[in-house]
Amino acid sequence: MGKISDKASSDKVSKDLSKDLLDSICSRVHYLTTQMIYQANHRADKEKGDPKVGGHPAACASSLHIVGALHLVVKSGFDYIANKPHAAPADHAFNYILDLFLKEDLSRLSLSEANQAMLGLRAFPKAGEYVFQSYHSAYDCDHHGFLPSGTVGIPPVNAGYMAHAYTFCREHGYEVPDAHFWSILGDSEFREGSVFEAIPDFAEREIGNLTWIVDYNRQSLDGHRITNKDIMSGTDDKRIERTMIANGWEVIQVRHGKKREALFSSPGGQVFKKFIEDELQDYELQALLMLENPEQLKKFIIQEHAQIKKFVEAIDAQMLFDAIHDFGGHDITALVAAMEKSKESKRKPSLIIAHTLKGWGLRSAASPGNHSSVPDEDEMKDLQKNQGLKDDQLFARFAAHSAAGKYCIERGNKILNDIQAEAKLREKNRSFFEKRLHEFGDLPTSLGINLKMASYPHTQWMLGQCTAKLTRIANTKLNSDKALAVDEKPWKLPSEFLVSMAPDVGTSTNLNPSMDGKIFGANVLPDYEAEFGVKDKKLPNLVPSEDQSHRFIRFEIAEGNVTSCVGSYGQIRHQLGIPILPLMTVYDFFVKRAHDQFFYNLYWKSSFILVGTPSGVTLSPEGAQHGWKSDFQIPNQITWEPLFCLELEWILADAIKRHFTYDNDGRSGVFIRGVTRGIDQKLFANLLKRQKRFKLGLDASSRLAPKTHPTGGDLGGALDESTLENIPDSEMFEQIRQEVLMGAYYLIDYRSYAGYEPGDNVLNIFSMGSVTTEAIRASEALLERGIYANVIVVTSPDLLAGNLAQQNDYAHLRKHLGVEASLHLNPIPNGGSVSAEIMTLAGRRVPIVSVHDGEPGLLDNLGSIVGVRQECLAVRKHSKCGRPDDIYRYHHLDAEAIVEASGKVLSETALEQIKLGTNVLREVAGQSTSPTSRAQTWQELWPQMSQGTSGHARDDH
Ligand SMILES: Cc1ncc(C[n+]2csc(CCOP(=O)(O)OP(=O)(O)O)c2C)c(N)n1
């Protein structure tokens, strides 16, 4: 390995032998990358009409030496990299050459497994073999130390907030490895709004352990980037430099390679340097790069730039040609030096602008259409031959005894040691905190918030109560005077790991107690308001500091940033075994502003709580323009919309417990919707107590009668429910808590009431969140007309009818709640024809009316899941200001609309006519029919279904 180590200074690396060695490894990786993509595009199993496979050889080649400097010299196995998605094959090829394809247990893949994996870029595994996704992914065998990629502009921001989370952990006394966070971005990617939202934030937070590297190749997907040098006072790299310096970043330009530098130091060379750096437009440079003939290139430069005619005329055309093509971003020595320098900056994040050539080393270099062009067979053969490889040697590492081979083995071992050390640390942290979690017994099912004194509280208020209590518990010493109550002690550990954050809506979403004097991070300042005697004690103290009791991360209006931050903090449990649980509030409407970041967090399997509050048109008095609640259906997410404050408390307690006990696979992104509309909390118990299951001393045959039934309660011996005694509240609420956590519960349940006739006078109203007040009123109005309308409150659309429900065939809806599609038959009254051959019956199912404050898609599939008629009342137009009553009426979510919809579904379901042939009637009556006249039944066609095995049981891996 000679003099190079992973701590190599630029001096060490610049020794000729070392540079040659690193260059030779990069050159092999260049070939491997290209071959990997070539093979992906020439697979034998391609069928007519298949989408193209693609891959990005030119974009990989552009980043080759940047990626190489990190893999071969600079990064440690504790560092993290967020690379531009289309350079993923280059990362795989470096990991191949360093033998860093790893199994789950961190042992290495065998050489044949690794070679097979190199053939599997963008392939679906046929027999469990290793493959690679198109972009960096946790499914890949070399994902260690990499952030997932795919959507540009998001991962670099996550890298920054991960860097911040490491600092947070260290400041709070947890064991964290020394790590640097690297991101490689394309120059077009660097125009993404998400990136620019984060730039000032990272500097102000003093995230020194972060380096972004712009792969400045002046090309994007569509072709050459054509920027406006006149208006922007220079080329785009200058604009980037000025922007970043103005935003508090260190900037390092890596412009020139050694050939250019040699020319610059020749007589008159400074004129040439000025020409390249200040006078040549990016677009013109790209056009010059496309010229294949050096003499022509010389001619055009002289023609367009008289001021350097003298210098250019004096030099050899080939030398000029080579210099124009000699970018610093392909000089691994210069890159290593810049990266090492960037690490010296401890308080400021750094940006390296690496000037590169898209398609370096390929025939497509600098060609405007090269973004995803794949070399042809001829070029591929040439690249293979240049590596000294035979035709059948597609992928190969260096011989172990060669200088390059030895270097790669040593470097790969070093990185693997770090990866394994991090895994050990993760396990150590995990078992340490697991033990501490159980020190005071199991986590209670609620936080014990006292609601008695609260008049008309709302769920957003309740969130504030819960987080305030957790903040107090976190900051109360176990052996202090104001000791914690016995039932508070189990919350001690979780509360210490709860980190809250909000995009400038902390106070308005009721997080004041979590914020007050507890803002974590830079910029640490004296409290001038206190010093000058102008402090308003009613408002939270927002002066930041880095005290261990500080756990609120304050943001400007930057929903994208906070969503990335909540995702990065939510990864720390997984990466380091430190169970940070980030909680973010956001005005629900603006979740959409960061939809991509939200998706990224879920793809990354981050564990976090996002509270969208206030939400829906329910907030219309305050924000009619923000009253749209979107239906999000993303794997790994669970959405909640509590109605009563107790529900929110149970949901929060459950989410916390699942996070700390690692019991939230497939649902670690918790999304809770809150409102600011108060509700009489006594309704909860009062309505539940009318249900038969919560009455004392009844047997199976007992039938209840409602106090207000139109018949006056005279229902043939039924018992007036209001006169019956109830089981204790604690027991009743424990049953309901479990149902709330399953996604829905009966708030009004008439199933054991006298005169309850499914198919005749029964329907189910599903309501979610605040509009349930309307469902209750509608149910009461329907009862006056003799209709029994159950009210089933939906707490989680995901668990009841979304992705999570689909996994268990909607068991809660269909089995536990018993909502089904039985057809209740009666002869058609007045006119149903009954002949010798055919009998006509009216079939009725129990229909559904659903009502919720949001997009129809949140709940409009209930009827189709169950197989009954559904009318879905939802928000279908833009909102207006007004009181909830007005607004619910405006959107047809009010009680009258529900009653009307109920009439509609009840009458429509009654229109189902069944014609029964006499042979069927005979069969029903036990007489045989000819077997040949029977078609195959569905049970015969899908036998696994009849055995209770659904189609989902297939192996999906
Ligand atoms: C958010 C998003 N938009 C679009 C794309 C598709 N896309 C992938 S790479 C690319 C061009 C990237 O150009 P640049 O950032 O300059 O990188 P280069 O390939 O030139 O190095 C585009 C448009 C994407 N992956 N993500």
The ligand as an SDF file (V2000), in Angstrom:
LIG
                    3D

 26 27  0  0  0  0  0  0  0  0999 V2000
  -36.2320   15.1020   -8.4810 C   0  0  0  0  0  0  0  0  0  0  0  0
  -35.7400   14.4470   -9.7240 C   0  0  0  0  0  0  0  0  0  0  0  0
  -36.0190   15.0070  -10.9100 N   0  0  0  0  0  0  0  0  0  0  0  0
  -35.5780   14.4210  -12.0370 C   0  0  0  0  0  0  0  0  0  0  0  0
  -34.8340   13.2870  -11.9900 C   0  0  0  0  0  0  0  0  0  0  0  0
  -34.3510   12.6430  -13.2910 C   0  0  0  0  0  0  0  0  0  0  0  0
  -32.9160   12.9450  -13.4500 N   0  0  0  0  0  0  0  0  0  0  0  0
  -31.9760   12.1040  -13.0160 C   0  0  0  0  0  0  0  0  0  0  0  0
  -30.4550   12.6660  -13.3040 S   0  0  0  0  0  0  0  0  0  0  0  0
  -31.0150   14.0530  -14.0660 C   0  0  0  0  0  0  0  0  0  0  0  0
  -30.0530   15.0660  -14.6290 C   0  0  0  0  0  0  0  0  0  0  0  0
  -28.9900   15.3300  -13.6880 C   0  0  0  0  0  0  0  0  0  0  0  0
  -28.1130   16.2840  -14.1710 O   0  0  0  0  0  0  0  0  0  0  0  0
  -26.9750   16.7350  -13.2200 P   0  0  0  0  0  0  0  0  0  0  0  0
  -27.5280   16.9980  -11.8720 O   0  0  0  0  0  0  0  0  0  0  0  0
  -26.2440   17.8610  -13.8420 O   0  0  0  0  0  0  0  0  0  0  0  0
  -26.0760   15.4570  -13.0880 O   0  0  0  0  0  0  0  0  0  0  0  0
  -25.1000   14.8020  -14.1560 P   0  0  0  0  0  0  0  0  0  0  0  0
  -25.7240   13.5460  -14.6060 O   0  0  0  0  0  0  0  0  0  0  0  0
  -24.9390   15.7570  -15.2940 O   0  0  0  0  0  0  0  0  0  0  0  0
  -23.8560   14.6060  -13.4270 O   0  0  0  0  0  0  0  0  0  0  0  0
  -32.3920   14.0690  -14.0650 C   0  0  0  0  0  0  0  0  0  0  0  0
  -33.2150   15.1470  -14.6500 C   0  0  0  0  0  0  0  0  0  0  0  0
  -34.5740   12.7260  -10.7290 C   0  0  0  0  0  0  0  0  0  0  0  0
  -33.8940   11.5910  -10.5810 N   0  0  0  0  0  0  0  0  0  0  0  0
  -35.0100   13.3380   -9.6030 N   0  0  0  0  0  0  0  0  0  0  0  0
  1  2  1  0
  2  3  1  0
  2 26  2  0
  3  4  2  0
  4  5  1  0
  5  6  1  0
  5 24  2  0
  6  7  1  0
  7  8  2  0
  7 22  1  0
  8  9  1  0
  9 10  1  0
 10 11  1  0
 10 22  2  0
 11 12  1  0
 12 13  1  0
 13 14  1  0
 14 15  2  0
 14 16  1  0
 14 17  1  0
 17 18  1  0
 18 19  2  0
 18 20  1  0
 18 21  1  0
 22 23  1  0
 24 25  1  0
 24 26  1  0
M  CHG  1   7   1
M  END
$$$$
